[in-house]
Amino acid sequence: MPVKNIVRTAPAQRHYKEISYESQAASWLVSDGWEVFLPMIDHDMKTDLLVADKHNFYRIQVKSLDTNQEDTVVENKWGDADLDYIIYFSRRSHWGYLARPFRQKRKRLNSKDHIRFHQDRKPFLKAFEKI
């Protein structure tokens, strides 16, 4: 059995965790037939994933939240960047939310216009179809 011998700093561990959620969303979208592109750098563009069908491209920001409270307030971390969707993952529970970018500084995560999903491929894809 392989043994992990590296100890990551707290900032590095947070970054690895964030990337794992981006990879999970990308995997689920690829399994559904979407083309998924991963920007090499997303500074200022705020794009973690670029997904496409035959004719359309969608820019997606992925966020993970260290909470199990669905009524938590989330902040607009993308400013006025030209995004299409935000995917939120809970790190402490098995749910997430899909949302369109909002312009106000803060918004409740479980707002009526956000779509909840269970952190599994089929529920995520079903929610993604609704947005």
C-alpha positions as a Markdown table, in Angstrom:
| # | Residue | x | y | z |
|---|---|---|---|---|
| 1 | Met | 0.0 | 0.0 | 0.0 |
| 2 | Pro | 1.4 | 3.4 | -0.9 |
| 3 | Val | 2.3 | 5.7 | 2.0 |
| 4 | Lys | 2.1 | 9.5 | 1.7 |
| 5 | Asn | 5.3 | 10.9 | 3.2 |
| 6 | Ile | 4.8 | 14.6 | 2.5 |
| 7 | Val | 3.4 | 17.0 | 5.1 |
| 8 | Arg | 1.8 | 20.1 | 3.4 |
| 9 | Thr | 1.6 | 23.6 | 5.0 |
| 10 | Ala | -1.9 | 24.8 | 5.9 |
| 11 | Pro | -2.1 | 27.1 | 2.8 |
| 12 | Ala | -0.9 | 24.4 | 0.5 |
| 13 | Gln | -3.4 | 21.9 | 1.9 |
| 14 | Arg | -6.2 | 24.4 | 1.4 |
| 15 | His | -5.1 | 24.9 | -2.2 |
| 16 | Tyr | -5.0 | 21.1 | -2.8 |
| 17 | Lys | -8.5 | 20.8 | -1.3 |
| 18 | Glu | -9.8 | 23.6 | -3.6 |
| 19 | Ile | -8.3 | 21.9 | -6.6 |
| 20 | Ser | -9.9 | 18.6 | -5.7 |
| 21 | Tyr | -13.4 | 20.2 | -5.9 |
| 22 | Glu | -12.6 | 21.7 | -9.3 |
| 23 | Ser | -11.4 | 18.3 | -10.5 |
| 24 | Gln | -14.6 | 16.6 | -9.1 |
| 25 | Ala | -16.9 | 19.1 | -11.0 |
| 26 | Ala | -14.8 | 18.7 | -14.2 |
| 27 | Ser | -15.0 | 14.9 | -13.9 |
| 28 | Trp | -18.8 | 15.0 | -13.5 |
| 29 | Leu | -19.2 | 17.3 | -16.5 |
| 30 | Val | -16.9 | 15.3 | -18.7 |
| 31 | Ser | -18.8 | 12.1 | -17.9 |
| 32 | Asp | -22.0 | 13.9 | -19.1 |
| 33 | Gly | -20.4 | 14.8 | -22.5 |
| 34 | Trp | -19.3 | 18.3 | -21.9 |
| 35 | Glu | -15.9 | 19.5 | -23.2 |
| 36 | Val | -14.0 | 20.8 | -20.1 |
| 37 | Phe | -11.0 | 23.1 | -20.3 |
| 38 | Leu | -8.8 | 24.0 | -17.3 |
| 39 | Pro | -7.2 | 27.5 | -17.5 |
| 40 | Met | -3.5 | 27.4 | -16.6 |
| 41 | Ile | -4.0 | 30.6 | -14.6 |
| 42 | Asp | -7.2 | 32.2 | -13.5 |
| 43 | His | -6.0 | 35.4 | -11.8 |
| 44 | Asp | -8.3 | 38.3 | -12.5 |
| 45 | Met | -10.4 | 36.2 | -14.9 |
| 46 | Lys | -11.9 | 34.1 | -12.0 |
| 47 | Thr | -12.4 | 31.1 | -14.2 |
| 48 | Asp | -11.7 | 27.7 | -12.7 |
| 49 | Leu | -13.4 | 25.7 | -15.5 |
| 50 | Leu | -14.4 | 26.5 | -19.0 |
| 51 | Val | -17.1 | 24.1 | -20.3 |
| 52 | Ala | -18.5 | 23.8 | -23.8 |
| 53 | Asp | -21.0 | 22.0 | -25.9 |
| 54 | Lys | -20.9 | 22.3 | -29.7 |
| 55 | His | -21.8 | 25.9 | -29.8 |
| 56 | Asn | -21.6 | 27.5 | -26.3 |
| 57 | Phe | -18.9 | 28.2 | -23.8 |
| 58 | Tyr | -19.5 | 28.7 | -20.0 |
| 59 | Arg | -17.1 | 30.1 | -17.5 |
| 60 | Ile | -17.4 | 28.5 | -14.0 |
| 61 | Gln | -15.9 | 29.5 | -10.7 |
| 62 | Val | -15.7 | 26.7 | -8.1 |
| 63 | Lys | -15.7 | 27.5 | -4.3 |
| 64 | Ser | -15.6 | 25.2 | -1.3 |
| 65 | Leu | -17.0 | 26.3 | 2.0 |
| 66 | Asp | -15.9 | 25.2 | 5.4 |
| 67 | Thr | -19.4 | 24.9 | 6.8 |
| 68 | Asn | -22.4 | 22.5 | 7.0 |
| 69 | Gln | -24.9 | 25.4 | 7.4 |
| 70 | Glu | -26.8 | 25.9 | 4.1 |
| 71 | Asp | -28.1 | 29.4 | 5.2 |
| 72 | Thr | -24.5 | 30.7 | 5.4 |
| 73 | Val | -23.8 | 34.0 | 3.7 |
| 74 | Val | -21.4 | 33.8 | 0.8 |
| 75 | Glu | -19.4 | 36.7 | -0.6 |
| 76 | Asn | -19.0 | 37.9 | -4.1 |
| 77 | Lys | -15.3 | 37.0 | -4.6 |
| 78 | Trp | -15.4 | 37.6 | -8.4 |
| 79 | Gly | -16.3 | 41.2 | -8.6 |
| 80 | Asp | -17.7 | 42.0 | -12.0 |
| 81 | Ala | -15.8 | 39.2 | -13.8 |
| 82 | Asp | -17.7 | 37.8 | -16.7 |
| 83 | Leu | -18.7 | 34.4 | -15.2 |
| 84 | Asp | -21.7 | 32.2 | -16.1 |
| 85 | Tyr | -21.9 | 30.0 | -13.0 |
| 86 | Ile | -20.6 | 29.5 | -9.5 |
| 87 | Ile | -20.4 | 26.0 | -8.0 |
| 88 | Tyr | -20.3 | 25.8 | -4.2 |
| 89 | Phe | -19.2 | 22.6 | -2.4 |
| 90 | Ser | -19.6 | 22.1 | 1.4 |
| 91 | Arg | -16.4 | 20.6 | 2.9 |
| 92 | Arg | -18.2 | 19.4 | 6.0 |
| 93 | Ser | -21.3 | 17.9 | 4.4 |
| 94 | His | -22.4 | 16.2 | 1.2 |
| 95 | Trp | -24.3 | 19.0 | -0.5 |
| 96 | Gly | -23.5 | 21.9 | -2.8 |
| 97 | Tyr | -25.2 | 24.7 | -4.7 |
| 98 | Leu | -25.1 | 26.0 | -8.2 |
| 99 | Ala | -25.7 | 29.7 | -8.7 |
| 100 | Arg | -25.4 | 32.4 | -11.3 |
| 101 | Pro | -23.0 | 35.2 | -10.3 |
| 102 | Phe | -24.6 | 37.9 | -8.2 |
| 103 | Arg | -23.5 | 41.5 | -8.1 |
| 104 | Gln | -24.2 | 42.3 | -4.5 |
| 105 | Lys | -21.4 | 41.8 | -1.9 |
| 106 | Arg | -23.1 | 39.0 | 0.0 |
| 107 | Lys | -25.9 | 36.6 | -0.5 |
| 108 | Arg | -27.4 | 33.7 | 1.4 |
| 109 | Leu | -26.2 | 30.4 | -0.1 |
| 110 | Asn | -29.6 | 28.8 | 0.1 |
| 111 | Ser | -31.3 | 31.6 | -1.7 |
| 112 | Lys | -34.3 | 30.6 | -3.8 |
| 113 | Asp | -32.5 | 31.2 | -7.0 |
| 114 | His | -29.6 | 28.9 | -6.1 |
| 115 | Ile | -29.9 | 25.2 | -6.9 |
| 116 | Arg | -29.0 | 22.6 | -4.3 |
| 117 | Phe | -27.4 | 19.3 | -5.2 |
| 118 | His | -26.1 | 16.2 | -3.3 |
| 119 | Gln | -22.4 | 15.8 | -3.9 |
| 120 | Asp | -22.6 | 12.9 | -6.3 |
| 121 | Arg | -22.5 | 12.8 | -10.1 |
| 122 | Lys | -26.2 | 12.2 | -11.0 |
| 123 | Pro | -27.7 | 14.8 | -8.6 |
| 124 | Phe | -25.0 | 17.4 | -9.6 |
| 125 | Leu | -25.8 | 16.9 | -13.3 |
| 126 | Lys | -29.5 | 17.0 | -12.7 |
| 127 | Ala | -29.0 | 20.4 | -10.9 |
| 128 | Phe | -26.7 | 21.6 | -13.7 |
| 129 | Glu | -29.4 | 21.0 | -16.3 |
| 130 | Lys | -31.8 | 23.2 | -14.3 |
| 131 | Ile | -29.5 | 26.2 | -14.1 |
